[in-house]
Amino acid sequence: MLRAAFTRETADVRRQALVAAAETVLAREGVGGTSVRAICAEAGVSPGLLRHYFEGVDELIAAAYEAVSQRIDAALDAALETAGPTPRERLLGYLGASFAPPVLDPRLLAAWIGFWSLVKTKPRIAAIHAASYADFRARLEKLLSEANVTDTRLAAIALTATVDGLWLELCLDPATFSPEEARAVVTRALESWLA
């Protein structure tokens, strides 16, 4: 019987596997169950490997939060690429992307709740949170200015809060309303700023 040759994964592959495992464990177990041991078991590596790539579990969770934020940004960017050419269509594409996969995902919500719970106690998580929301609002403000909205800052705050609330409720209980209804609510909210 021939044995398969041993192959060593690259540092980037190992690092990404640990980041993905941290997100999975955080979503499944919450903050209280997210430990070095649980993450390493999920990734199929030894605990020493985590400390080889990260200073500790806090740094790994921060990397997972950044990765999730980047994944959401990519989905929003993709929605803009496929949206119609008018400012209104681009705004609706950007805002409506929160009500479709990969953003509309109960597993993502579970991880996000873990990240949110750390915002007040972990400065690095708070910084990632602040940057993520600032980027979302800045992109939204740019789209709103292209649609000739005068108070883009307040409009972006209001629309972000509307999207967040609908996204949260839709992830918690998709039987309450549909993604299409969520998009209809956001469309009405947007129309009040475009008027």
C-alpha positions as CSV (number, residue, x, y, z in Angstrom):
1,M,0.0,0.0,0.0
2,L,1.4,3.4,-1.0
3,R,1.0,6.3,1.4
4,A,0.1,9.8,0.1
5,A,3.0,12.2,0.3
6,F,2.8,14.6,3.2
7,T,2.2,18.1,2.1
8,R,2.7,21.2,4.3
9,E,0.1,23.9,4.0
10,T,1.4,27.4,3.3
11,A,1.3,29.9,6.1
12,D,-1.5,31.9,4.5
13,V,-3.6,28.7,4.1
14,R,-3.1,27.8,7.8
15,R,-3.8,31.3,8.9
16,Q,-7.0,31.5,6.9
17,A,-8.1,28.1,8.2
18,L,-7.7,29.4,11.8
19,V,-9.7,32.6,10.9
20,A,-12.5,30.6,9.4
21,A,-12.5,28.2,12.4
22,A,-12.7,31.2,14.8
23,E,-15.7,32.5,13.0
24,T,-17.4,29.1,13.0
25,V,-16.8,28.5,16.7
26,L,-17.9,32.0,17.6
27,A,-21.1,31.5,15.6
28,R,-21.8,28.1,17.1
29,E,-20.6,28.5,20.7
30,G,-20.7,32.3,21.4
31,V,-18.0,34.2,23.1
32,G,-18.0,32.0,26.2
33,G,-17.3,28.9,24.2
34,T,-14.7,30.4,21.9
35,S,-11.3,29.2,23.1
36,V,-7.9,28.3,21.7
37,R,-8.8,24.6,22.1
38,A,-12.2,24.8,20.4
39,I,-10.8,26.9,17.5
40,C,-7.9,24.6,17.0
41,A,-10.1,21.5,17.1
42,E,-12.4,23.1,14.5
43,A,-9.3,23.9,12.3
44,G,-7.8,20.5,12.9
45,V,-4.5,21.9,14.2
46,S,-2.6,21.9,17.4
47,P,-3.0,24.8,19.9
48,G,0.6,25.7,19.4
49,L,0.0,26.5,15.7
50,L,-2.5,29.2,16.7
51,R,0.1,30.9,18.8
52,H,2.6,30.6,15.9
53,Y,0.3,32.7,13.6
54,F,-1.5,34.9,16.2
55,E,-0.5,36.4,19.6
56,G,-3.6,34.9,21.1
57,V,-7.3,34.2,20.7
58,D,-8.1,38.0,20.8
59,E,-6.0,38.7,17.8
60,L,-7.5,35.8,16.0
61,I,-11.0,36.9,16.7
62,A,-10.1,40.4,15.5
63,A,-8.8,38.8,12.3
64,A,-12.0,36.9,11.9
65,Y,-14.0,40.1,12.3
66,E,-11.9,41.8,9.7
67,A,-12.4,38.9,7.3
68,V,-16.2,38.9,7.8
69,S,-16.3,42.7,7.2
70,Q,-14.3,42.3,4.0
71,R,-16.6,39.5,2.8
72,I,-19.6,41.7,3.4
73,D,-17.9,44.6,1.6
74,A,-17.2,42.4,-1.4
75,A,-20.9,41.4,-1.5
76,L,-21.9,45.0,-1.4
77,D,-19.4,45.9,-4.1
78,A,-20.7,43.0,-6.3
79,A,-24.2,44.3,-5.9
80,L,-23.1,47.8,-7.1
81,E,-21.4,46.2,-10.1
82,T,-24.7,44.6,-11.2
83,A,-27.0,47.5,-10.2
84,G,-28.5,49.6,-12.9
85,P,-26.8,52.8,-14.0
86,T,-29.0,55.4,-12.2
87,P,-28.1,56.7,-8.8
88,R,-31.4,55.4,-7.4
89,E,-30.7,51.9,-8.8
90,R,-27.2,51.9,-7.4
91,L,-28.5,52.9,-4.0
92,L,-31.1,50.2,-4.0
93,G,-28.6,47.6,-5.2
94,Y,-26.2,48.6,-2.4
95,L,-28.8,48.7,0.3
96,G,-30.7,45.6,-0.9
97,A,-27.6,43.4,-0.9
98,S,-28.0,43.1,2.9
99,F,-31.2,41.0,2.2
100,A,-29.5,38.3,0.1
101,P,-26.8,35.8,0.6
102,P,-24.0,35.9,1.6
103,V,-25.0,38.8,3.8
104,L,-28.4,37.4,4.8
105,D,-27.2,34.4,6.7
106,P,-28.2,33.3,10.2
107,R,-24.7,31.9,10.7
108,L,-23.2,35.3,9.9
109,L,-25.6,36.9,12.4
110,A,-24.5,34.4,15.1
111,A,-20.8,35.4,14.5
112,W,-21.8,39.1,14.3
113,I,-23.5,38.9,17.7
114,G,-20.3,37.6,19.1
115,F,-18.3,40.4,17.6
116,W,-20.8,43.0,18.8
117,S,-20.6,41.6,22.3
118,L,-16.9,42.3,22.4
119,V,-17.1,45.9,21.1
120,K,-17.3,47.4,24.6
121,T,-14.6,45.3,26.2
122,K,-12.0,44.8,23.4
123,P,-10.5,48.0,21.9
124,R,-9.3,46.2,18.8
125,I,-12.8,44.9,18.1
126,A,-14.2,48.3,18.8
127,A,-11.8,49.8,16.2
128,I,-12.8,47.2,13.6
129,H,-16.4,47.9,14.3
130,A,-16.1,51.6,14.0
131,A,-14.1,51.4,10.8
132,S,-16.5,48.9,9.2
133,Y,-19.6,51.0,9.9
134,A,-17.7,54.2,8.9
135,D,-16.8,52.6,5.6
136,F,-20.4,51.5,5.0
137,R,-21.8,54.9,5.7
138,A,-19.1,56.7,3.7
139,R,-19.9,54.6,0.6
140,L,-23.6,55.2,1.2
141,E,-23.0,59.0,1.5
142,K,-21.1,59.0,-1.8
143,L,-24.0,57.2,-3.5
144,L,-26.5,59.6,-1.8
145,S,-24.6,62.6,-3.0
146,E,-24.6,61.2,-6.6
147,A,-28.4,61.1,-6.2
148,N,-28.4,64.8,-5.1
149,V,-29.4,64.2,-1.5
150,T,-28.5,67.3,0.5
151,D,-28.0,65.9,4.0
152,T,-26.0,62.8,3.1
153,R,-24.7,62.2,6.6
154,L,-28.1,62.0,8.3
155,A,-29.6,60.0,5.4
156,A,-26.7,57.5,5.6
157,I,-27.2,57.1,9.4
158,A,-31.0,56.6,9.0
159,L,-30.7,54.2,6.1
160,T,-27.9,52.2,7.8
161,A,-30.1,51.9,10.9
162,T,-33.1,50.8,8.8
163,V,-31.0,48.2,7.0
164,D,-29.4,46.9,10.2
165,G,-32.7,46.5,12.0
166,L,-34.4,44.7,9.1
167,W,-31.3,42.5,8.5
168,L,-31.2,41.6,12.2
169,E,-34.9,40.7,12.4
170,L,-34.8,38.8,9.0
171,C,-31.9,36.7,10.2
172,L,-33.5,36.0,13.6
173,D,-36.9,35.0,12.1
174,P,-37.3,34.8,8.3
175,A,-41.0,34.0,8.8
176,T,-41.7,37.6,10.0
177,F,-41.2,39.2,6.5
178,S,-39.5,38.4,3.3
179,P,-36.3,39.8,1.8
180,E,-38.5,41.4,-0.9
181,E,-40.5,43.1,1.8
182,A,-37.3,44.3,3.5
183,R,-36.2,45.8,0.2
184,A,-39.6,47.5,-0.1
185,V,-39.2,49.1,3.3
186,V,-35.8,50.3,2.4
187,T,-37.0,51.6,-0.9
188,R,-39.7,53.7,0.9
189,A,-37.2,55.0,3.4
190,L,-34.8,55.9,0.5
191,E,-37.6,57.7,-1.4
192,S,-38.1,60.1,1.5
193,W,-34.5,61.2,1.2
194,L,-34.6,61.4,-2.5
195,A,-37.8,63.6,-2.6
